[in-house]
């Protein structure tokens, strides 16, 4: 399977397990260095990011999801989103343009390919689910309560993948009854 196919299958699997619906926000972080088997932050690859983005983009477009693509720590893990997402969630735009060595190649692809891309500092833990390709730490972007997903597609290239979805918080006490569809 190519990395494009792996990325596509991964987004589809997470969306299915997380029960995402059209309009939901999905945080995505990816180290192209680790996908190649290198140490994170050492070998950013725009060419590989182009393949990965093609798979992600195809899946999110088919599913009607809104990606929030995380930059690396050199841009303080800011996120690339569509302007409409920024406005919908009341986010604040920041002034930086992701580069392969300052933001990461995957963020560059999102910034280049989303219809009206902007960079925001934070999405205020608004994502309905998240995908971490290569240990880039995206958990802070997922709504509480984050629930880990057990994935069949647990690698992209050489990079380990971790994903999570949110579930609504439990409220009430001993007499509360919960909706099993939301677990």
ABEGO torsion letter per residue (X at the ends): XBAAAAAAAAAAAAAAAAGBBBGBBBBBBBBAAAAAGBBBGABBBAAAAAAAAAAAAAAAAAAGBBBBBBBBAAAGGBBBBBAAAAAAAGBBBBBBBBBAABGEAAAAAAAAABABBBBBABAGGABABBBBBGGAGAAAABBOBBBBBBBABABBEABBBBBBBBBBBBBEBAABBBBAAAX
